[in-house]
Amino acid sequence: MIMNRFVVLLAFVSVIWSCSDDDDASVAIEPARPLSEVLVEDEAEIQEYLSTHYYNYEEFDNPSDDFDYKIDLMEIPEGDTTNIKSLSEFVETIEVDVPSRHFFIEGEDETVAHKLYYVIAREGKGETLTVADSAFARYEGQLLSGDIFDNSRENSPQWFNLPTLQTPATSTFSGTPARGFAEGMKLFKGGLPPVDNSDGTYDVEDYGVGFVIFPSGLGYYNSTQSIIEAYSPMIFKMYLLAVENETDHDGDGKLSIDEDTNGDGYLYNDDADEDGLVDYLDSDTN
């Protein structure tokens, strides 16, 4: 089984996700359209993609000794007669509620359930995590067109503080509104404990591998960033090497996930003392 090698980080790094390495990349935001209207369009695009694409499932089913456990997403050739199984035969879904106020959408406030599609190609044998925890992962982000907009280098996985990716666009909290990434990452397990190679590197075996596909309401919605146009569904290939779970962000002795008092898996709508600071960051709330 192939093991992936990476340089261990000496300290935890809280990463704010960026979809471009270009410091001059402009960000444009147009007035937001209704969530339910956009979701219909996004769903149609996603369903088309699921029916016309596949991944290298046979390699995962029967891995060779030199298999690198990387996800390959490919289009089914027109007129294919080899009985390739499309993604629609593999994907599972979870539903995530998205309030319209998160994107400054005018009109009556509504909450719309968005489907996040995922495939776990290899579950992983390590620990689980929640959206309140942190993930040490490699990833690659692409559009349904196949255009890649973001990735981590082979030997440079990153720590992701997942709550910062739940941050709504309207929030004053530091973060990036890419909720689908956080919701997707929690579906995987990390790898086994790293093996020290005594040269500053570590090997990790049996880490979780798969990908998620989600509509624009779980991503950047009406903002345009780099090659990402407004209302673009996204795909992320995920390789979860390690997790930091049982996280207590505000140091009050209560796990951050337990400060999701309404139990909806979203940390930015819980403010028990109504002081404007969400509970998982508010040490005065217990």
ZADO-1210 file (C-alpha; in nm, 4 decimals, padded with zeros to 6 digits):
<atoms>
<atom x="00.0000" y="00.0000" z="00.0000" code="MET" pos="1"/>
<atom x="00.1356" y="00.3359" z="-00.0987" code="ILE" pos="2"/>
<atom x="00.2055" y="00.5751" z="00.1871" code="MET" pos="3"/>
<atom x="00.2109" y="00.9504" z="00.1511" code="ASN" pos="4"/>
<atom x="00.4960" y="01.1468" z="00.2996" code="ARG" pos="5"/>
<atom x="00.4715" y="01.4956" z="00.4305" code="PHE" pos="6"/>
<atom x="00.6670" y="01.7390" z="00.6454" code="VAL" pos="7"/>
<atom x="00.5119" y="01.7524" z="00.9902" code="VAL" pos="8"/>
<atom x="00.3917" y="02.0931" z="01.1080" code="LEU" pos="9"/>
<atom x="00.5405" y="02.2054" z="01.4366" code="LEU" pos="10"/>
<atom x="00.2378" y="02.4106" z="01.5368" code="ALA" pos="11"/>
<atom x="-00.1276" y="02.4138" z="01.4511" code="PHE" pos="12"/>
<atom x="-00.2049" y="02.6515" z="01.1670" code="VAL" pos="13"/>
<atom x="-00.5539" y="02.7942" z="01.1288" code="SER" pos="14"/>
<atom x="-00.6030" y="02.8295" z="00.7551" code="VAL" pos="15"/>
<atom x="-00.8427" y="03.0699" z="00.5877" code="ILE" pos="16"/>
<atom x="-00.9167" y="02.9023" z="00.2576" code="TRP" pos="17"/>
<atom x="-00.8178" y="03.0878" z="-00.0579" code="SER" pos="18"/>
<atom x="-00.9181" y="02.9821" z="-00.4072" code="CYS" pos="19"/>
<atom x="-00.6277" y="03.1513" z="-00.5804" code="SER" pos="20"/>
<atom x="-00.2559" y="03.1980" z="-00.5312" code="ASP" pos="21"/>
<atom x="-00.2753" y="03.5198" z="-00.7307" code="ASP" pos="22"/>
<atom x="-00.2634" y="03.8131" z="-00.4885" code="ASP" pos="23"/>
<atom x="-00.4041" y="04.0385" z="-00.7600" code="ASP" pos="24"/>
<atom x="-00.7083" y="03.8194" z="-00.8270" code="ALA" pos="25"/>
<atom x="-01.0193" y="04.0337" z="-00.8081" code="SER" pos="26"/>
<atom x="-01.3373" y="03.9432" z="-00.6248" code="VAL" pos="27"/>
<atom x="-01.6647" y="04.0618" z="-00.7744" code="ALA" pos="28"/>
<atom x="-02.0020" y="04.0309" z="-00.6060" code="ILE" pos="29"/>
<atom x="-02.3303" y="04.0800" z="-00.7868" code="GLU" pos="30"/>
<atom x="-02.6717" y="04.1241" z="-00.6189" code="PRO" pos="31"/>
<atom x="-02.7813" y="03.7839" z="-00.4954" code="ALA" pos="32"/>
<atom x="-03.0641" y="03.5925" z="-00.6607" code="ARG" pos="33"/>
<atom x="-03.3130" y="03.3819" z="-00.4574" code="PRO" pos="34"/>
<atom x="-03.1650" y="03.0612" z="-00.3172" code="LEU" pos="35"/>
<atom x="-03.4446" y="02.8349" z="-00.4385" code="SER" pos="36"/>
<atom x="-03.4180" y="02.9709" z="-00.7937" code="GLU" pos="37"/>
<atom x="-03.0431" y="02.9194" z="-00.8155" code="VAL" pos="38"/>
<atom x="-03.0598" y="02.5771" z="-00.6524" code="LEU" pos="39"/>
<atom x="-03.2829" y="02.4439" z="-00.9316" code="VAL" pos="40"/>
<atom x="-03.0182" y="02.5454" z="-01.1874" code="GLU" pos="41"/>
<atom x="-02.7301" y="02.4099" z="-00.9790" code="ASP" pos="42"/>
<atom x="-02.9071" y="02.0776" z="-00.9269" code="GLU" pos="43"/>
<atom x="-02.9648" y="02.0369" z="-01.2996" code="ALA" pos="44"/>
<atom x="-02.5934" y="02.0931" z="-01.3670" code="GLU" pos="45"/>
<atom x="-02.4894" y="01.8527" z="-01.0917" code="ILE" pos="46"/>
<atom x="-02.7267" y="01.5787" z="-01.2090" code="GLN" pos="47"/>
<atom x="-02.5910" y="01.6120" z="-01.5630" code="GLU" pos="48"/>
<atom x="-02.2379" y="01.5812" z="-01.4304" code="TYR" pos="49"/>
<atom x="-02.3224" y="01.2761" z="-01.2187" code="LEU" pos="50"/>
<atom x="-02.4755" y="01.0952" z="-01.5142" code="SER" pos="51"/>
<atom x="-02.1905" y="01.1679" z="-01.7560" code="THR" pos="52"/>
<atom x="-01.8817" y="01.1212" z="-01.5381" code="HIS" pos="53"/>
<atom x="-01.7165" y="00.8453" z="-01.3396" code="TYR" pos="54"/>
<atom x="-01.4194" y="00.7991" z="-01.1102" code="TYR" pos="55"/>
<atom x="-01.1478" y="00.5341" z="-01.0936" code="ASN" pos="56"/>
<atom x="-01.3534" y="00.3076" z="-00.8704" code="TYR" pos="57"/>
<atom x="-01.2001" y="-00.0109" z="-01.0105" code="GLU" pos="58"/>
<atom x="-00.8566" y="00.0962" z="-00.8890" code="GLU" pos="59"/>
<atom x="-00.9971" y="00.1503" z="-00.5403" code="PHE" pos="60"/>
<atom x="-01.1826" y="-00.1807" z="-00.5490" code="ASP" pos="61"/>
<atom x="-00.8684" y="-00.3725" z="-00.6477" code="ASN" pos="62"/>
<atom x="-00.5679" y="-00.1530" z="-00.5678" code="PRO" pos="63"/>
<atom x="-00.2351" y="-00.2481" z="-00.7196" code="SER" pos="64"/>
<atom x="00.0829" y="-00.2345" z="-00.5145" code="ASP" pos="65"/>
<atom x="00.1789" y="00.0978" z="-00.6727" code="ASP" pos="66"/>
<atom x="-00.1654" y="00.2619" z="-00.6614" code="PHE" pos="67"/>
<atom x="-00.1398" y="00.6180" z="-00.5289" code="ASP" pos="68"/>
<atom x="-00.4987" y="00.6383" z="-00.3984" code="TYR" pos="69"/>
<atom x="-00.5722" y="00.9524" z="-00.5931" code="LYS" pos="70"/>
<atom x="-00.9183" y="01.0322" z="-00.7226" code="ILE" pos="71"/>
<atom x="-00.9519" y="01.0683" z="-01.0999" code="ASP" pos="72"/>
<atom x="-01.2769" y="01.2155" z="-01.2313" code="LEU" pos="73"/>
<atom x="-01.3383" y="01.1443" z="-01.5999" code="MET" pos="74"/>
<atom x="-01.6106" y="01.1893" z="-01.8585" code="GLU" pos="75"/>
<atom x="-01.7779" y="00.8724" z="-01.9880" code="ILE" pos="76"/>
<atom x="-01.6920" y="00.8461" z="-02.3591" code="PRO" pos="77"/>
<atom x="-01.9858" y="00.9008" z="-02.5907" code="GLU" pos="78"/>
<atom x="-02.1262" y="00.5680" z="-02.7085" code="GLY" pos="79"/>
<atom x="-01.9371" y="00.3793" z="-02.4386" code="ASP" pos="80"/>
<atom x="-02.0146" y="00.0067" z="-02.4389" code="THR" pos="81"/>
<atom x="-01.7936" y="-00.0990" z="-02.1469" code="THR" pos="82"/>
<atom x="-02.0648" y="-00.0534" z="-01.8839" code="ASN" pos="83"/>
<atom x="-01.8757" y="00.2123" z="-01.6944" code="ILE" pos="84"/>
<atom x="-02.0661" y="00.3023" z="-01.3784" code="LYS" pos="85"/>
<atom x="-02.1473" y="00.6717" z="-01.3587" code="SER" pos="86"/>
<atom x="-02.1078" y="00.8771" z="-01.0430" code="LEU" pos="87"/>
<atom x="-02.4828" y="00.8648" z="-00.9925" code="SER" pos="88"/>
<atom x="-02.4439" y="00.4982" z="-00.8935" code="GLU" pos="89"/>
<atom x="-02.2000" y="00.5852" z="-00.6142" code="PHE" pos="90"/>
<atom x="-02.2953" y="00.9179" z="-00.4625" code="VAL" pos="91"/>
<atom x="-02.4640" y="00.9556" z="-00.1272" code="GLU" pos="92"/>
<atom x="-02.6137" y="01.2792" z="00.0015" code="THR" pos="93"/>
<atom x="-02.6623" y="01.4848" z="00.3130" code="ILE" pos="94"/>
<atom x="-02.8827" y="01.7922" z="00.3392" code="GLU" pos="95"/>
<atom x="-02.7560" y="02.1254" z="00.4686" code="VAL" pos="96"/>
<atom x="-02.9920" y="02.4133" z="00.5479" code="ASP" pos="97"/>
<atom x="-02.8828" y="02.7488" z="00.4048" code="VAL" pos="98"/>
<atom x="-03.0546" y="03.0727" z="00.5200" code="PRO" pos="99"/>
<atom x="-03.0966" y="03.3418" z="00.2538" code="SER" pos="100"/>
<atom x="-02.9746" y="03.6107" z="00.4949" code="ARG" pos="101"/>
<atom x="-02.6246" y="03.4620" z="00.4711" code="HIS" pos="102"/>
<atom x="-02.5927" y="03.6108" z="00.1236" code="PHE" pos="103"/>
<atom x="-02.7749" y="03.9423" z="00.1749" code="PHE" pos="104"/>
<atom x="-03.0628" y="03.8139" z="-00.0385" code="ILE" pos="105"/>
<atom x="-03.3428" y="04.0679" z="-00.0519" code="GLU" pos="106"/>
<atom x="-03.7029" y="03.9826" z="00.0283" code="GLY" pos="107"/>
<atom x="-03.8532" y="03.7483" z="00.2843" code="GLU" pos="108"/>
<atom x="-03.5985" y="03.5386" z="00.4692" code="ASP" pos="109"/>
<atom x="-03.6023" y="03.1722" z="00.3672" code="GLU" pos="110"/>
<atom x="-03.4029" y="02.8642" z="00.4535" code="THR" pos="111"/>
<atom x="-03.3410" y="02.6218" z="00.1701" code="VAL" pos="112"/>
<atom x="-03.2103" y="02.2661" z="00.2101" code="ALA" pos="113"/>
<atom x="-02.9108" y="02.2032" z="-00.0185" code="HIS" pos="114"/>
<atom x="-02.7880" y="01.8542" z="-00.1072" code="LYS" pos="115"/>
<atom x="-02.4192" y="01.7801" z="-00.0720" code="LEU" pos="116"/>
<atom x="-02.3154" y="01.4782" z="-00.2803" code="TYR" pos="117"/>
<atom x="-02.0226" y="01.2664" z="-00.1695" code="TYR" pos="118"/>
<atom x="-01.8319" y="00.9497" z="-00.2451" code="VAL" pos="119"/>
<atom x="-01.6074" y="00.7833" z="00.0098" code="ILE" pos="120"/>
<atom x="-01.3603" y="00.5880" z="-00.2007" code="ALA" pos="121"/>
<atom x="-01.1637" y="00.4786" z="00.1061" code="ARG" pos="122"/>
<atom x="-01.3118" y="00.5381" z="00.4479" code="GLU" pos="123"/>
<atom x="-00.9912" y="00.5688" z="00.6447" code="GLY" pos="124"/>
<atom x="-00.8968" y="00.3858" z="00.9637" code="LYS" pos="125"/>
<atom x="-00.8239" y="00.6814" z="01.1874" code="GLY" pos="126"/>
<atom x="-01.0315" y="00.9217" z="01.3927" code="GLU" pos="127"/>
<atom x="-01.3494" y="01.1020" z="01.3018" code="THR" pos="128"/>
<atom x="-01.4138" y="01.4730" z="01.3381" code="LEU" pos="129"/>
<atom x="-01.6977" y="01.7237" z="01.3401" code="THR" pos="130"/>
<atom x="-01.7501" y="02.0617" z="01.1766" code="VAL" pos="131"/>
<atom x="-01.6198" y="02.2126" z="01.5028" code="ALA" pos="132"/>
<atom x="-01.2814" y="02.0444" z="01.4670" code="ASP" pos="133"/>
<atom x="-00.9729" y="02.0688" z="01.2470" code="SER" pos="134"/>
<atom x="-00.8548" y="01.8623" z="00.9517" code="ALA" pos="135"/>
<atom x="-00.5035" y="01.8057" z="00.8195" code="PHE" pos="136"/>
<atom x="-00.5661" y="01.7350" z="00.4536" code="ALA" pos="137"/>
<atom x="-00.4663" y="01.7515" z="00.0915" code="ARG" pos="138"/>
<atom x="-00.7352" y="01.8601" z="-00.1503" code="TYR" pos="139"/>
<atom x="-00.8126" y="01.9732" z="-00.5026" code="GLU" pos="140"/>
<atom x="-01.0982" y="02.2020" z="-00.5976" code="GLY" pos="141"/>
<atom x="-01.2492" y="02.2087" z="-00.9448" code="GLN" pos="142"/>
<atom x="-01.5565" y="02.3250" z="-01.1314" code="LEU" pos="143"/>
<atom x="-01.7964" y="02.0948" z="-01.3141" code="LEU" pos="144"/>
<atom x="-01.6144" y="02.1970" z="-01.6321" code="SER" pos="145"/>
<atom x="-01.3037" y="02.0258" z="-01.4964" code="GLY" pos="146"/>
<atom x="-01.1144" y="02.3530" z="-01.4480" code="ASP" pos="147"/>
<atom x="-00.9034" y="02.3387" z="-01.1307" code="ILE" pos="148"/>
<atom x="-00.9216" y="02.6496" z="-00.9152" code="PHE" pos="149"/>
<atom x="-00.7330" y="02.5417" z="-00.6039" code="ASP" pos="150"/>
<atom x="-00.5172" y="02.2591" z="-00.4754" code="ASN" pos="151"/>
<atom x="-00.2586" y="02.1690" z="-00.2176" code="SER" pos="152"/>
<atom x="00.0796" y="02.0542" z="-00.3348" code="ARG" pos="153"/>
<atom x="00.1560" y="01.6825" z="-00.3056" code="GLU" pos="154"/>
<atom x="00.3783" y="01.7213" z="00.0001" code="ASN" pos="155"/>
<atom x="00.2035" y="02.0235" z="00.1500" code="SER" pos="156"/>
<atom x="-00.1210" y="01.9264" z="00.3197" code="PRO" pos="157"/>
<atom x="-00.2813" y="02.2004" z="00.5277" code="GLN" pos="158"/>
<atom x="-00.4607" y="02.2357" z="00.8580" code="TRP" pos="159"/>
<atom x="-00.8186" y="02.3565" z="00.8196" code="PHE" pos="160"/>
<atom x="-01.0060" y="02.5018" z="01.1138" code="ASN" pos="161"/>
<atom x="-01.3451" y="02.3879" z="00.9826" code="LEU" pos="162"/>
<atom x="-01.5677" y="02.6399" z="01.1670" code="PRO" pos="163"/>
<atom x="-01.4061" y="02.9282" z="00.9781" code="THR" pos="164"/>
<atom x="-01.5383" y="02.7714" z="00.6579" code="LEU" pos="165"/>
<atom x="-01.8930" y="02.7862" z="00.7933" code="GLN" pos="166"/>
<atom x="-01.8742" y="03.1629" z="00.8292" code="THR" pos="167"/>
<atom x="-02.1644" y="03.3320" z="00.6472" code="PRO" pos="168"/>
<atom x="-02.0863" y="03.6052" z="00.3955" code="ALA" pos="169"/>
<atom x="-02.2653" y="03.8533" z="00.6226" code="THR" pos="170"/>
<atom x="-02.0564" y="03.7647" z="00.9273" code="SER" pos="171"/>
<atom x="-01.8114" y="03.9946" z="01.1037" code="THR" pos="172"/>
<atom x="-01.6106" y="03.6879" z="01.2086" code="PHE" pos="173"/>
<atom x="-01.2896" y="03.6056" z="01.0264" code="SER" pos="174"/>
<atom x="-01.3401" y="03.3228" z="00.7808" code="GLY" pos="175"/>
<atom x="-01.4405" y="03.2211" z="00.4328" code="THR" pos="176"/>
<atom x="-01.7924" y="03.1191" z="00.3278" code="PRO" pos="177"/>
<atom x="-01.7218" y="02.7717" z="00.1878" code="ALA" pos="178"/>
<atom x="-01.9509" y="02.5645" z="00.4016" code="ARG" pos="179"/>
<atom x="-01.9621" y="02.2672" z="00.1663" code="GLY" pos="180"/>
<atom x="-01.5919" y="02.2045" z="00.2242" code="PHE" pos="181"/>
<atom x="-01.6379" y="02.1805" z="00.6009" code="ALA" pos="182"/>
<atom x="-01.9557" y="01.9745" z="00.5752" code="GLU" pos="183"/>
<atom x="-01.7831" y="01.7373" z="00.3339" code="GLY" pos="184"/>
<atom x="-01.4631" y="01.6943" z="00.5312" code="MET" pos="185"/>
<atom x="-01.6496" y="01.5732" z="00.8404" code="LYS" pos="186"/>
<atom x="-01.7702" y="01.2692" z="00.6415" code="LEU" pos="187"/>
<atom x="-01.4211" y="01.1185" z="00.6226" code="PHE" pos="188"/>
<atom x="-01.1861" y="00.9566" z="00.8726" code="LYS" pos="189"/>
<atom x="-00.8223" y="01.0397" z="00.9190" code="GLY" pos="190"/>
<atom x="-00.5316" y="00.8010" z="00.8756" code="GLY" pos="191"/>
<atom x="-00.3516" y="00.5805" z="01.1230" code="LEU" pos="192"/>
<atom x="-00.0998" y="00.7450" z="01.3601" code="PRO" pos="193"/>
<atom x="00.1986" y="00.8763" z="01.1610" code="PRO" pos="194"/>
<atom x="00.5213" y="00.6782" z="01.1500" code="VAL" pos="195"/>
<atom x="00.8362" y="00.8817" z="01.2178" code="ASP" pos="196"/>
<atom x="01.1000" y="00.8363" z="00.9464" code="ASN" pos="197"/>
<atom x="01.3682" y="01.0059" z="01.1615" code="SER" pos="198"/>
<atom x="01.4403" y="01.2532" z="00.8837" code="ASP" pos="199"/>
<atom x="01.1764" y="01.5164" z="00.9579" code="GLY" pos="200"/>
<atom x="00.9088" y="01.3391" z="00.7577" code="THR" pos="201"/>
<atom x="00.6274" y="01.1046" z="00.8517" code="TYR" pos="202"/>
<atom x="00.4325" y="00.8320" z="00.6735" code="ASP" pos="203"/>
<atom x="00.0557" y="00.8045" z="00.7055" code="VAL" pos="204"/>
<atom x="-00.1373" y="00.4941" z="00.6040" code="GLU" pos="205"/>
<atom x="-00.5058" y="00.4275" z="00.5472" code="ASP" pos="206"/>
<atom x="-00.6303" y="00.7877" z="00.5425" code="TYR" pos="207"/>
<atom x="-00.9750" y="00.8770" z="00.4149" code="GLY" pos="208"/>
<atom x="-01.0101" y="00.9465" z="00.0425" code="VAL" pos="209"/>
<atom x="-01.3057" y="01.0679" z="-00.1603" code="GLY" pos="210"/>
<atom x="-01.4773" y="01.3700" z="-00.3082" code="PHE" pos="211"/>
<atom x="-01.7743" y="01.5984" z="-00.2578" code="VAL" pos="212"/>
<atom x="-01.9916" y="01.7928" z="-00.5026" code="ILE" pos="213"/>
<atom x="-02.2110" y="02.0755" z="-00.3832" code="PHE" pos="214"/>
<atom x="-02.4249" y="02.3626" z="-00.5174" code="PRO" pos="215"/>
<atom x="-02.3147" y="02.7248" z="-00.5075" code="SER" pos="216"/>
<atom x="-02.5213" y="02.7960" z="-00.1953" code="GLY" pos="217"/>
<atom x="-02.2641" y="02.5905" z="-00.0036" code="LEU" pos="218"/>
<atom x="-01.9796" y="02.7766" z="-00.1718" code="GLY" pos="219"/>
<atom x="-01.9278" y="03.1293" z="-00.2987" code="TYR" pos="220"/>
<atom x="-02.2812" y="03.1721" z="-00.4346" code="TYR" pos="221"/>
<atom x="-02.3040" y="03.5159" z="-00.6033" code="ASN" pos="222"/>
<atom x="-01.9379" y="03.6164" z="-00.5720" code="SER" pos="223"/>
<atom x="-01.6874" y="03.5714" z="-00.8541" code="THR" pos="224"/>
<atom x="-01.3342" y="03.4707" z="-00.7548" code="GLN" pos="225"/>
<atom x="-01.0483" y="03.3880" z="-00.9892" code="SER" pos="226"/>
<atom x="-01.1943" y="03.1420" z="-01.2457" code="ILE" pos="227"/>
<atom x="-01.5000" y="03.0751" z="-01.0284" code="ILE" pos="228"/>
<atom x="-01.8030" y="03.2469" z="-01.1774" code="GLU" pos="229"/>
<atom x="-02.1044" y="03.3396" z="-00.9671" code="ALA" pos="230"/>
<atom x="-02.3420" y="03.0514" z="-00.8908" code="TYR" pos="231"/>
<atom x="-02.0850" y="02.7802" z="-00.9612" code="SER" pos="232"/>
<atom x="-02.1242" y="02.4338" z="-00.8083" code="PRO" pos="233"/>
<atom x="-01.7933" y="02.2942" z="-00.6823" code="MET" pos="234"/>
<atom x="-01.6116" y="01.9630" z="-00.6548" code="ILE" pos="235"/>
<atom x="-01.3458" y="01.8847" z="-00.3966" code="PHE" pos="236"/>
<atom x="-01.1249" y="01.5798" z="-00.3907" code="LYS" pos="237"/>
<atom x="-01.0289" y="01.5175" z="-00.0270" code="MET" pos="238"/>
<atom x="-00.7467" y="01.3267" z="00.1387" code="TYR" pos="239"/>
<atom x="-00.7844" y="01.3454" z="00.5172" code="LEU" pos="240"/>
<atom x="-00.4507" y="01.2591" z="00.6779" code="LEU" pos="241"/>
<atom x="-00.5132" y="01.3546" z="01.0408" code="ALA" pos="242"/>
<atom x="-00.7659" y="01.5246" z="01.2639" code="VAL" pos="243"/>
<atom x="-00.7653" y="01.7407" z="01.5730" code="GLU" pos="244"/>
<atom x="-01.0946" y="01.6616" z="01.7390" code="ASN" pos="245"/>
<atom x="-01.2609" y="01.7408" z="02.0716" code="GLU" pos="246"/>
<atom x="-01.1792" y="02.1055" z="02.0068" code="THR" pos="247"/>
<atom x="-01.2525" y="02.3814" z="02.2586" code="ASP" pos="248"/>
<atom x="-01.2031" y="02.7102" z="02.0719" code="HIS" pos="249"/>
<atom x="-01.2856" y="02.9461" z="02.3572" code="ASP" pos="250"/>
<atom x="-01.1151" y="02.7454" z="02.6321" code="GLY" pos="251"/>
<atom x="-01.4222" y="02.7333" z="02.8561" code="ASP" pos="252"/>
<atom x="-01.4002" y="02.3603" z="02.9211" code="GLY" pos="253"/>
<atom x="-01.6877" y="02.2776" z="02.6883" code="LYS" pos="254"/>
<atom x="-01.6269" y="02.1213" z="02.3492" code="LEU" pos="255"/>
<atom x="-01.7064" y="02.3540" z="02.0613" code="SER" pos="256"/>
<atom x="-01.9426" y="02.1020" z="01.9032" code="ILE" pos="257"/>
<atom x="-02.1379" y="02.0902" z="02.2306" code="ASP" pos="258"/>
<atom x="-02.1900" y="02.4657" z="02.2013" code="GLU" pos="259"/>
<atom x="-02.4050" y="02.3992" z="01.8976" code="ASP" pos="260"/>
<atom x="-02.6987" y="02.4202" z="02.1362" code="THR" pos="261"/>
<atom x="-02.9728" y="02.3782" z="01.8753" code="ASN" pos="262"/>
<atom x="-02.7987" y="02.0699" z="01.7363" code="GLY" pos="263"/>
<atom x="-02.8180" y="02.1705" z="01.3703" code="ASP" pos="264"/>
<atom x="-02.4456" y="02.1285" z="01.3013" code="GLY" pos="265"/>
<atom x="-02.4018" y="02.5012" z="01.2397" code="TYR" pos="266"/>
<atom x="-02.1972" y="02.7082" z="01.4846" code="LEU" pos="267"/>
<atom x="-02.2924" y="03.0589" z="01.3768" code="TYR" pos="268"/>
<atom x="-02.6551" y="03.0684" z="01.4905" code="ASN" pos="269"/>
<atom x="-02.5944" y="02.9898" z="01.8586" code="ASP" pos="270"/>
<atom x="-02.5637" y="03.2950" z="02.0850" code="ASP" pos="271"/>
<atom x="-02.7136" y="03.2084" z="02.4225" code="ALA" pos="272"/>
<atom x="-02.6378" y="03.5411" z="02.5932" code="ASP" pos="273"/>
<atom x="-02.7173" y="03.7453" z="02.2797" code="GLU" pos="274"/>
<atom x="-02.3962" y="03.9463" z="02.3034" code="ASP" pos="275"/>
<atom x="-02.3147" y="03.9139" z="01.9329" code="GLY" pos="276"/>
<atom x="-02.0427" y="03.6537" z="01.9920" code="LEU" pos="277"/>
<atom x="-02.1300" y="03.2989" z="01.8912" code="VAL" pos="278"/>
<atom x="-02.1160" y="03.0470" z="02.1729" code="ASP" pos="279"/>
<atom x="-01.8239" y="02.8381" z="02.0488" code="TYR" pos="280"/>
<atom x="-01.6047" y="03.1516" z="02.0620" code="LEU" pos="281"/>
<atom x="-01.7602" y="03.3001" z="02.3770" code="ASP" pos="282"/>
<atom x="-01.5958" y="03.1867" z="02.7006" code="SER" pos="283"/>
<atom x="-01.8688" y="03.3652" z="02.9001" code="ASP" pos="284"/>
<atom x="-02.1278" y="03.1215" z="02.7694" code="THR" pos="285"/>
<atom x="-02.1364" y="02.7784" z="02.9237" code="ASN" pos="286"/>
</atoms>
